Amino acid sequence: MRSNRILIIQTAFIGDVVLAMPLIAQMRLFSPKVAIDFLVRKGNESLLADDARIQNILIWDKKGKIKNLIKLIREVRKVNYDVIINVQRFYSMGLLTLLAHAKVKIGFDKNPFSWSFDHAIAHSLTDQVHEVDRNLELLKPLGILTKLKPELQVSKATFASVEKYKKIPYITVAPASVWKTKQFPVQKWIAFIKAIESQLAIYIIGGPDDKKLGNEIQQQTHSGVINLCGTLNLLQSAALMAGALMNYMNDSAPMHLASAINAPTTAIFCSTIPAFGFGPLADDRAVIESDQKLACRPCGIHGSKDCPEKHFDCAEKISVKSLAARLP
């Protein structure tokens, strides 16, 4: 089925948008002249800023949720799409898809409004399939079957903007996570950084909310550590990761950015497990996790605010030596 105008919807977190990017590439391979709009939550739009394959970036501001959802629905209804691909599995975007004008509507069966889709595709976190491949299943009704990895579009200007940080060999560390039981303990990060050679530059990366954590690590380590949290945008962070000797992070958005720019990746999995389908995809990749068999792990798909068992052994039992062993 050839389509002239499509809308892709993914209003979840940064990493989820990255994992939906192969849909863009596949649609352009299948139909080079297709016009693609992409709907994201406010704050994630900068991730797509350098992507010339996208005609329009639509933004859902979740503050004032109902008011802004109604405004967004009205905006979407002005366009007669050939296809809407709803990657999001929750109520709000299901309702938007229901009320939108489109010849074909495709989404996952977990969405409460999947009954209104022309094609409702099965989704399971227990099928040992990577989320990228689950998302690509949404294209099967269009006759598109090829599999691709995420590929972040980063401009030469964005790469140039981080060149000043690349004068000596460096690594990046992204220590934060929205979910606390996904986050490697700060004292473990500090111990790791203290254990490696100080000739390397060590850039702490993350958003503005991570600046305090970055400062704590910087203050307790050495002068080679530079806190860039809140300094770089998403694409600049990816461009910096692309030139690193190694990139260290939790099971979080920076891992998916590294996958999408094919940067060397060491991902630490604490309370979650790669079997959920959200592991790293870079050619040079490794997952670091506890070698203890814990009956409580995983304790959830996303993690929790605190360890339900109060010991956090899934993180505390990880040796920092296993991180250092990943340095080339």
C-alpha distance (Angstrom), angle and dihedral (degrees) to the residues before:
residue distance angle dihedral
M1 . . .
R2 3.81 . .
S3 3.79 115.4 .
N4 3.80 128.6 -165.8
R5 3.82 101.1 -170.5
I6 3.78 126.5 23.7
L7 3.78 137.2 172.4
I8 3.80 122.1 -149.1
I9 3.80 115.8 -162.1
Q10 3.80 124.0 -158.2
T11 3.80 114.2 145.9
A12 3.81 98.2 161.8
F13 3.81 125.8 97.7
I14 3.82 129.7 -39.9
G15 3.80 94.1 -95.5
D16 3.78 91.3 51.2
V17 3.81 90.3 56.2
V18 3.81 90.2 51.2
L19 3.80 90.4 51.1
A20 3.81 89.8 53.3
M21 3.83 93.7 52.8
P22 3.83 95.4 91.6
L23 3.81 86.2 68.6
I24 3.81 88.1 66.3
A25 3.80 93.5 50.2
Q26 3.79 93.1 45.7
M27 3.79 93.9 49.9
R28 3.81 91.4 49.7
L29 3.81 91.8 48.6
F30 3.77 90.9 49.1
S31 3.79 95.7 43.0
P32 3.85 112.1 13.0
K33 3.81 94.4 -169.9
V34 3.80 95.9 50.1
A35 3.82 115.9 127.9
I36 3.79 110.0 -133.5
D37 3.79 125.6 -161.1
F38 3.81 118.4 -172.0
L39 3.80 124.9 -157.7
V40 3.82 118.2 -153.7
R41 3.78 137.1 162.1
K42 3.81 118.1 -94.6
G43 3.80 109.8 -83.7
N44 3.80 95.6 36.0
E45 3.80 98.1 71.5
S46 3.82 93.2 91.3
L47 3.80 88.1 66.6
L48 3.82 88.7 70.2
A49 3.80 97.9 37.9
D50 3.84 95.4 107.5
D51 3.82 95.6 40.9
A52 3.81 108.4 111.2
R53 3.81 90.3 -177.3
I54 3.80 90.3 74.3
Q55 3.79 118.7 79.8
N56 3.81 99.1 -168.8
I57 3.80 133.3 10.1
L58 3.79 110.9 -149.8
I59 3.80 117.5 -159.6
W60 3.78 130.5 -152.4
D61 3.79 112.5 -157.7
K62 3.79 104.0 -155.5
K63 3.80 91.8 -162.9
G64 3.77 105.7 98.1
K65 3.78 84.9 19.1
I66 3.81 102.6 -169.7
K67 3.82 95.7 39.4
N68 3.79 93.2 49.3
L69 3.80 93.0 42.4
I70 3.81 90.2 56.0
K71 3.81 89.7 48.2
L72 3.80 90.5 50.0
I73 3.81 93.2 47.9
R74 3.80 89.4 53.4
E75 3.80 90.2 50.3
V76 3.81 93.1 50.0
R77 3.81 92.9 45.9
K78 3.82 89.9 60.6
V79 3.81 88.9 69.8
N80 3.78 124.2 68.7
Y81 3.78 101.1 -145.1
D82 3.76 122.9 -164.0
V83 3.80 90.7 -148.1
I84 3.79 136.0 11.0
I85 3.80 115.8 -163.5
N86 3.80 110.1 -166.2
V87 3.80 109.9 -165.1
Q88 3.81 91.9 171.6
R89 3.80 115.1 95.1
F90 3.78 101.4 -158.9
Y91 3.80 139.7 93.8
S92 3.81 105.1 -97.6
M93 3.80 98.1 54.1
G94 3.80 90.3 40.6
L95 3.79 88.7 58.0
L96 3.80 91.0 47.4
T97 3.81 90.2 51.4
L98 3.79 91.0 49.1
L99 3.81 92.1 53.3
A100 3.81 97.2 40.0
H101 3.80 124.3 98.7
A102 3.80 111.5 -115.4
K103 3.79 137.6 137.9
V104 3.81 91.2 -137.6
K105 3.80 128.7 24.0
I106 3.81 119.9 -167.6
G107 3.80 129.4 -178.7
F108 3.77 145.4 132.4
D109 3.78 123.0 -67.1
K110 3.83 90.0 -125.4
N111 3.80 90.5 71.0
P112 3.84 111.2 101.9
F113 3.82 88.9 -131.6
S114 3.80 95.7 47.9
W115 3.80 88.4 114.5
S116 3.82 86.8 72.9
F117 3.82 95.3 51.6
D118 3.78 120.9 100.3
H119 3.80 87.5 -137.9
A120 3.82 123.1 24.4
I121 3.81 110.0 -169.2
A122 3.81 122.3 -155.8
H123 3.81 116.2 -110.0
S124 3.81 125.8 -170.1
L125 3.79 132.9 167.4
T126 3.80 91.0 -157.1
D127 3.81 98.8 60.3
Q128 3.86 96.6 89.7
V129 3.83 89.1 -123.1
H130 3.81 122.1 132.8
E131 3.80 114.9 -111.5
V132 3.82 90.2 -121.0
D133 3.79 89.5 61.4
R134 3.80 91.8 44.6
N135 3.80 89.0 54.3
L136 3.80 92.1 48.5
E137 3.81 88.6 56.9
L138 3.80 85.2 73.7
L139 3.81 88.6 71.6
K140 3.80 95.8 56.5
P141 3.82 93.4 89.7
L142 3.82 86.5 59.3
G143 3.80 91.5 53.1
I144 3.82 94.2 -107.5
L145 3.79 112.8 135.2
T146 3.83 108.7 156.6
K147 3.82 119.2 114.9
L148 3.81 123.8 -134.6
K149 3.79 137.9 174.2
P150 3.81 121.6 -122.1
E151 3.80 112.9 -85.6
L152 3.78 117.8 -167.5
Q153 3.80 115.7 -147.1
V154 3.82 108.4 -134.3
S155 3.81 121.4 174.3
K156 3.81 127.0 -132.8
A157 3.80 87.8 -114.9
T158 3.79 91.1 57.1
F159 3.80 91.6 49.6
A160 3.81 89.6 48.0
S161 3.80 91.0 53.1
V162 3.83 91.8 64.7
E163 3.82 98.8 40.2
K164 3.81 90.6 101.8
Y165 3.81 88.8 68.0
K166 3.81 93.8 54.0
K167 3.81 101.5 67.7
I168 3.81 93.7 106.8
P169 3.83 131.1 26.8
Y170 3.79 111.5 -78.5
I171 3.76 147.8 172.2
T172 3.78 129.8 -150.1
V173 3.78 127.5 -134.3
A174 3.81 121.1 -163.8
P175 3.81 100.9 -171.7
A176 3.80 102.6 172.5
S177 3.78 136.3 84.1
V178 3.79 133.5 179.3
W179 3.82 86.9 -128.6
K180 3.81 113.0 61.1
T181 3.81 96.1 -150.4
K182 3.80 88.2 56.5
Q183 3.80 90.5 55.3
F184 3.81 120.5 95.4
P185 3.84 106.1 -129.2
V186 3.79 115.1 -93.6
Q187 3.81 93.1 -124.6
K188 3.81 88.8 55.5
W189 3.81 90.6 53.5
I190 3.79 89.7 48.9
A191 3.82 92.4 49.3
F192 3.81 90.6 49.3
I193 3.80 93.8 50.9
K194 3.80 92.2 46.8
A195 3.80 89.5 52.5
I196 3.81 96.7 57.9
E197 3.78 129.6 74.3
S198 3.78 116.2 -78.6
Q199 3.83 93.2 -141.2
L200 3.78 88.1 82.4
A201 3.78 121.6 83.7
I202 3.80 109.4 -125.9
Y203 3.78 115.2 -157.2
I204 3.79 118.6 -162.2
I205 3.80 107.6 -150.9
G206 3.78 133.0 -170.7
G207 3.77 143.2 100.9
P208 3.82 129.6 -58.1
D209 3.82 90.5 -88.8
D210 3.83 89.3 59.4
K211 3.81 95.1 56.3
K212 3.82 94.0 95.5
L213 3.81 91.3 52.8
G214 3.80 90.1 47.0
N215 3.80 90.7 51.6
E216 3.80 91.3 51.1
I217 3.80 91.2 53.6
Q218 3.80 93.1 44.5
Q219 3.81 93.9 49.8
Q220 3.81 93.3 51.6
T221 3.82 98.4 45.3
H222 3.81 129.4 44.8
S223 3.80 144.4 -66.2
G224 3.80 93.5 -89.2
V225 3.80 90.1 70.5
I226 3.81 115.6 93.4
N227 3.80 121.4 -173.3
L228 3.82 109.6 -139.9
C229 3.80 96.4 165.3
G230 3.79 107.8 138.3
T231 3.82 91.4 8.4
L232 3.81 99.5 87.7
N233 3.78 127.3 50.0
L234 3.80 121.2 -134.4
L235 3.80 96.3 -88.3
Q236 3.80 92.8 45.0
S237 3.80 89.2 51.7
A238 3.80 89.6 52.4
A239 3.81 91.2 48.0
L240 3.80 90.0 52.0
M241 3.81 91.8 48.1
A242 3.80 90.1 52.3
G243 3.81 91.5 66.8
A244 3.80 98.5 41.1
L245 3.79 125.2 113.7
M246 3.80 85.5 -134.4
N247 3.79 138.4 -10.2
Y248 3.79 121.1 -144.6
M249 3.78 124.1 -162.5
N250 3.78 146.9 138.7
D251 3.80 125.9 -103.0
S252 3.80 88.2 -71.2
A253 3.81 145.6 104.9
P254 3.85 96.9 -63.9
M255 3.81 89.0 60.1
H256 3.80 89.7 58.6
L257 3.81 91.8 45.2
A258 3.81 88.5 53.9
S259 3.81 90.2 49.7
A260 3.80 91.4 50.8
I261 3.81 93.5 51.3
N262 3.84 92.4 37.6
A263 3.80 93.0 -122.2
P264 3.83 121.9 160.7
T265 3.78 107.3 -86.5
T266 3.78 137.3 -160.2
A267 3.79 108.2 179.4
I268 3.79 122.0 -170.2
F269 3.79 114.9 -148.2
C270 3.79 113.4 -163.5
S271 3.82 114.9 161.7
T272 3.81 96.1 -0.3
I273 3.80 130.2 64.5
P274 3.83 133.3 -139.3
A275 3.81 89.6 -124.3
F276 3.81 88.6 78.8
G277 3.82 85.5 74.5
F278 3.79 101.9 -109.1
G279 3.81 101.6 103.6
P280 3.83 127.1 131.8
L281 3.81 119.9 -77.6
A282 3.82 104.6 -169.5
D283 3.80 116.2 122.6
D284 3.81 89.9 -117.6
R285 3.78 102.6 47.9
A286 3.78 140.8 139.4
V287 3.78 135.5 179.0
I288 3.80 116.8 -142.1
E289 3.79 115.9 -159.7
S290 3.78 140.2 148.4
D291 3.80 114.4 -73.6
Q292 3.79 89.3 -148.5
K293 3.79 118.0 101.8
L294 3.78 103.7 -124.8
A295 3.80 118.7 -170.7
C296 3.81 89.5 -153.0
R297 3.82 95.5 55.9
P298 2.95 121.9 129.0
C299 3.79 95.5 31.5
G300 3.81 92.9 178.6
I301 3.77 145.3 -21.5
H302 3.80 94.4 -95.6
G303 3.78 103.8 18.9
S304 3.79 130.4 -119.3
K305 3.79 141.3 -92.8
D306 3.80 89.3 -105.7
C307 3.79 137.5 6.3
P308 3.83 106.8 -82.2
E309 3.82 89.3 -147.4
K310 3.84 93.0 47.1
H311 3.83 94.2 -130.1
F312 3.84 103.7 81.8
D313 3.80 89.7 -155.3
C314 3.81 91.8 157.7
A315 3.82 86.2 72.7
E316 3.79 104.1 22.7
K317 3.81 93.0 56.6
I318 3.81 93.8 56.0
S319 3.80 111.4 105.2
V320 3.81 117.4 -133.1
K321 3.81 86.7 -142.6
S322 3.80 88.4 72.9
L323 3.81 88.8 59.1
A324 3.80 93.7 48.1
A325 3.81 90.1 49.7
R326 3.80 88.4 66.7
L327 3.80 93.7 64.9
P328 3.83 110.9 107.4
